[in-house]
Amino acid sequence: MKSFGPISHEKFTGTFDDEALKHLLKRTLLGIKIEDFKKFTGKTLDQVIAVIFKESAAPNPPVNHYESAVKDTTGVALGQTWVNSTYGDGSINSRRQQSLKSWWVQLMHFQETTIHEKMILFWHNHFATEMNSYNDARMAYKYLQTIRKYALGNFKDFTKTISLEPAMLLYLNGTQNTKTAPDENYARELQELFTVGKGPNSKYTEDDVKSAAKILTGYRINREPINSYFQADRHDSTDKTFSSFYGNKVIKGHPGDFATNELDDLLNMIFEKEEVSLHIIRRLYIFFFYYDITPEIESKFIAPLAKIFRDSKFEILPVLKVMFSSKHFFDAELRGCVIKSPVEHLMGTTKLLEPSWPVYQSYINEYYLFANDLATVADKGQQVLGDPPSVAGWPAYYQAPVFHEIWINASTFPERTKFTDTYISKGYKRNNQTLLFDPISFVKKLKTPSDPVKLIDELVFWLFQISISNNLKTELKTDILLAGQASDYYWTELWNESQQKPTNNNIAMVTTRLKSLLSYLLALPEYQLS
């Protein structure tokens, strides 16, 4: 159990130094570039918050990159978007699913300095659907666009929209929910996972699930074009009665085309319960802060934030700003205390150790294939974008008592080191193009690359939230940078010569040693922490 200082949601008034800034950026962004960090250096907490807590620009949609492998018979040309086209066939859809994941990885890698992309990942885990279940890339894109639209918006509006999202209606059997054969799947998850949760005071009943299911009868979808609609003759228009948990509320049945009124009534009733705000703040806390919510954290942090959430009529952005400006967030015990998810590990590596990408317009196919290679890295880490393992999302965010420890096991940890070793040593090759990391260009961004002690100290700062020992730093300097030589000047001279009088030999020596050093550092347990 963590030993936190005084827990408070009140604003942080301590020193907002580089370590505090790094903590804030690493928890709110999916990786940081050195240039991004320098842009914020010297700014106040309020100034940084103003930049990172905003929506990112609306991205262009994913495109056909698969023309050379599969002919798109729906008429979508190479480099053109497929999101508004017809379905085609299973082979085309499979390529489009790959395109969607690749596009998503590109958005994460090239993200602006805003929390928006990480919040999209949070809501994908919260309002989870599995693309392989409904098996339509266009529908998955529409679902992601809804998440993008509401990620920093109003949670109540978000919940209504996602309830009628075609992907969700298919995934949780909403299209099969009729007055003659009510399906309780979505009605259950709406309460258990999406809104009220399973907290100690969440006491809705099985009858509440049944009544909510009746309200949700009659919704269907079109596949061409993709949308949802209401069919009155499939809707249960009787009155629906709820338990004492909901104040014995009776929601009047609406025959005809008024089912949306019933959905509004249902959500109004649910959102009157304080448990909704408490549940969402707990989910945010586990995702962004830490998995262990003690009674003190519940009373002194979760409850006050939940009130702010309710008072703002469930606007997401105001509560995020308070959370990440709080004294509690900047507690030293919260730094480096959680294991990075596979996506965070992947993006943290590629963002910091920037590779050289081919020119997009000339190499669209390679661009998407490289991004797909990166998506596969997260897949092997057991975080498949677009396909969480269940409607509950990834177990690391709910499975007590292990939580984030689930990310590391006998198969996933070797995959992490295999990725970092491959990325650093040789990159990825596609059609005579290479996604390649240049260690010399990277190290030149640091303050004193010619000093082996300062170089390692800087790398430790950028790579870790928890520092490594001085003994290990000395070993790395001696064994790798100095290659067993006694004097630090050996590295200084080698570095300076490689920059001032470069030869194939000294460039190769510097490159090899930097790659070895970085590969070693990125394989350490400390690198897995955020």
BAZA-62923 format. One record per residue (C-alpha): x negated, y, z negated. Coordinates in steps of 0.2 Angstrom, whole numbers, plus 5000, padded with zeros to 4 digits. Layout:
# residues N
XYZ
...
END
This chain:
# residues 530
500050005000
499450175004
499050294991
499650464997
499550634990
501150734985
502350684998
503250835006
504150885022
503651065018
502451145031
500551105030
499551245023
497851165023
496351185035
496851145052
495151095058
494550985072
494950825063
496750885059
496950935077
496350765083
497550675072
498950775078
498550755097
498250565095
499850535087
500950645098
500150615115
499650455124
497850485124
496850645125
495550715137
494050815130
494650965141
496350955133
495650955115
494551105119
496051195125
496751185108
495151215098
495351365087
497251375089
498351385074
499551235070
501051345076
500151375092
499751195095
501551145091
502251265103
501351185117
501451005114
503351005108
504151035125
504750945140
503550905154
503950955171
505150835181
504050715191
504350665209
505150495210
504150325213
503850285232
503650145244
501850085242
502149905247
502449925266
500849825270
501449685260
503349685262
504349765276
505649885268
507149835279
508249975270
507350105280
506150175267
504550215274
502750215266
502650365254
504550395253
505550365238
506750205237
507750265222
509250315232
509150175245
510150015246
509549865236
508849765251
508349595245
507449515230
505749535238
505949715241
506649735223
505149645216
503949765224
505049915219
504949855201
503049855203
503150025210
504150085195
502950025183
501450095192
502350265194
502650255175
500850225171
500350365182
501450485173
500750425156
498950445162
499150615171
500350675157
500450865152
499950895134
501650865128
502450735117
503750705130
502950545138
502750465121
504550505116
505050425132
504150265126
504950285109
506750295116
506350145128
505950045112
507550115103
508850105117
507949945124
508449865140
507549725150
507349765169
507149585172
508849555165
509849665176
508549655190
508749815200
507249935201
508450075206
509550045190
507950045179
507350215187
509050285183
508950225165
507250295163
507850465170
509250475157
507950435144
506750575151
508250695151
508750675133
507050625125
506950795117
508750845118
510350805108
510450625101
512350615100
512450665119
511050545122
512050405114
513550435124
512650445140
511650285137
513250195132
513850225150
512250195158
512350055172
510849965166
511449965148
513249915153
512449765162
511149725149
512349715134
513849645144
514849805144
515549765161
516249605155
517149685140
518949685144
520649685134
520949505137
519149455133
518249585122
516349565122
515649635106
513849645111
513649825114
514849875100
513649775088
512049855094
512750025095
512950015076
511649895070
510149965081
510650125089
511550235077
511950175059
510550045057
510349915044
509950025029
510549985011
512050095013
512550045031
514049945027
515049935043
516049765045
516349635058
518049705060
517249875064
516249785078
517849715085
518749875084
517249965093
517249835106
519049865110
518650055112
517350005125
518349895136
518649935154
516950005159
516249945175
514849985187
514550005206
512949945213
513050045230
512850185225
512350145207
513550225194
514850175181
516650205181
518250165170
519550035175
521150075166
521949905168
520449815159
520549935144
521349895127
522450045124
523049995107
522550095091
520950035083
520750035064
519050045055
518549995038
518250105022
516450125027
517250245041
518550305029
519850185036
519850295052
521150255065
520650295083
522250315094
522250215110
522350305126
523150225141
522650275158
521050365162
520750435144
519550305138
518150435137
519250515123
519150355113
517250345116
517050525110
518150485094
517150325091
515450425091
516150565081
516650445068
514950355068
513950515068
514950575052
513950445042
512350505035
511550335039
511450385057
510250525053
509250425040
509050275052
508350385067
507150475055
506550305048
506350245066
505350395071
504250375055
503850195058
503450235077
502350395074
501850385056
501650225047
502750065044
502850065025
504350175019
504150185000
505550244989
504650404987
504450435006
506250395008
506850524995
505550654998
505250645017
506550545026
508050615017
507550795019
507150765038
508850675040
509750835033
508850945045
509350825059
511150835054
511151025051
510451045069
511950945075
510750805080
509550905091
507950805092
506650935095
506851035078
506650885067
505050835077
504251005074
504550995056
503950815055
502250845063
501951015054
502250935037
501050915023
501350735023
500850705041
499150775038
498850675023
497150595025
497850425021
498950435037
497450455048
496850295057
498050185047
499050105061
498549985075
498750065093
500049985103
499449905120
500050055129
499250175117
497550085118
497650085137
498150265139
496950325125
495450235135
495850295152
496350475147
494750505137
493550405149
494350475164
494050375180
493950445198
495550405207
495650405226
496550555235
498350515233
499050575250
497750465259
497850315247
499550295240
499450105241
497850105231
498450235219
499950125215
498949965214
497650035202
499050095191
499849925192
498149845187
498249955172
500049915168
499549725168
498249765154
499749825143
500749665149
499249555142
499349645126
501149595124
501949765128
502749755145
503449915151
505249905157
505449735148
505349735129
505649565122
507449595116
508749735113
507849765096
506249825106
504549775101
504349675085
502849785079
504149925075
505349825065
504649655060
504249655041
503049635033
501749625048
502349775059
500949845069
499849695065
500849595077
499849685091
498249595087
498049415088
496849275095
497449315113
497749505113
496149565105
495049475118
496149555131
495849725124
493949705124
494049625141
494849775148
493749905140
492149805146
492849785164
493349975164
491650035158
490549915168
491349905185
493049975186
494449905197
494349885216
495749895229
495549895248
493749975248
494250095234
493650095216
494450155200
492750195192
492250275176
490650375177
489750375160
488550515164
489850635169
490850595154
489350615142
488950785150
490550855143
489850825125
488850965116
487150875115
486950725125
485050735125
485050705106
485350525102
485950555084
487150695089
487750595105
488250445094
489050565081
490150645095
490650485102
491150425085
492250585083
493150555100
493350375099
493850345081
494950405067
493950315054
492050335056
490850195057
489450175044
487750275046
486850105046
487850045062
487550215070
485650195067
485650015074
486650075090
485450215092
483850105090
484449955099
485350035114
484850215117
483050195112
482850015118
481849975102
480750125103
480350215087
480550405092
482250485096
481250585109
481250435120
483050455124
482950645125
481550635138
482450495148
484050595148
483250765153
482350685167
483850605173
484650775174
483250875180
482250755191
483450615195
482850455202
483750285205
482750215191
483150345177
484950365182
485150175182
484250165164
485350305157
486950235165
486650055159
486250115141
487850225140
488950085147
488149965134
488450095120
490250125125
490649945127
490049905110
491050055102
492650015111
492549835105
492449885087
493949855075
493950045071
494350085090
496049985088
496650115075
497550275077
END
